[in-house]
């Protein structure tokens, strides 16, 4: 088997320095700005980090992070423009050849362009649909609903029994949008798909199937759909470990060198979950004397955590393959009497630059909650109460001047990350 030379190994490992993904500290800073609802400052931070932290390989991540903040700030056109760019690039990355894969074995997963996790790709379509729904552009929202249902069908066929193979909220939202557009057969299909997906959520993620106490609308009434984006999605950090490479040293060799290591150790890195605590655990809406509790419709944090759990065996296998490849170079150098070159310029550099692929959509909420209310047509003030884990009131706010049209749904949203 062909083994890389010591110089080539050192050069490839050093090249990883240019592929360091956005740090946990940076992503936690973004989450803090979102929690404080300082959306302008968050957008500025993302823009300032475009080259030094995201770079060309993480351009999709830049667009996704910024798009979610712009939607929270109710800049729906700006958000959708970025999501459109991200979608086009993701499609390109999914259909291009796997020529990048050779670098991941020897160096690291972060050498590949970021194309998003499957649940992030589905959420991209969901956010695009909502960007249109918030502006009452139903036909455009339905286009995105069709995209996400088609994507989930293809994805489910590919992954078969994987945990994230379908998305309850994507199907539920699609069903509602199809109803809004009068496409009732499509709505029925999406609603049945939502029921199946929520059944998997209940089984795999311990998330109850959402229930809404919504009576039939009467003449002169419309419906308010409140979406509460809550909390901060967990981040991916790095866990370092090491694996032995090369041949085992004899007792005499260890005594002569003064080194008690029986075998050279090569550092490897795998991703681990970094939780981001948040206080708000529930919410309720009160409008014109009518009230409803929000219910959990999308457990984003739980999905992200399970996705990493499902990916870890393959990630560890790739890390082991990298270690075996680099270890082969070390053994070859030992046989040639040049192992000091590898241990000094190769293994040390590997320790400095071995990186887990910690990339992920950092500005997503930990969960999405929903409340639905049938309301008389007219302009209303929408009062929302937020509660902590004990049920105590954390704070309240009011959305003023929300217009409800007879026979139609009005979609609005709020964001909390405290």
Buried (B, 14 or more C-beta within 10 A) or exposed (E): EEBBBBEEBBBBBBBBEEBBBBBBEBBBBBBBBBBEBBBEBBBEBBEEBBEEBBBEBBBBBBBBBBBBBBBBBBBBEBBBBBBBBBBEBBEEBEEEEEEEEEBBBBBBBBBBBBBBBBBBBBBBBBBBBBBBBBBBBBEBBBBBBBBBBEBBEEBBEEBEEBBBBBBBBBBBBBBBBBBBBEBEEBBEBBBEBBBEBBEBBEEBBEBEBBEBEEEEBEEEBBBBBBBBBBBBBBBBBBEEEBBBBBBEBEEEEBEEEEEEEBEBBBBBBBBBBBEBEBBBBBBBBBBBEEEBBBBBBBBBBBBBBBBBEEBEEEBEEBBEEBBEBBBBBBBBBBEEEBBEBBBEBBBBBBBEBBBBBBBBBBBBBBBBBBBBBBBBBBEBEBBBBBBBEEEEEBEEEEBEEBEBEBEBBBBBBBBBBB
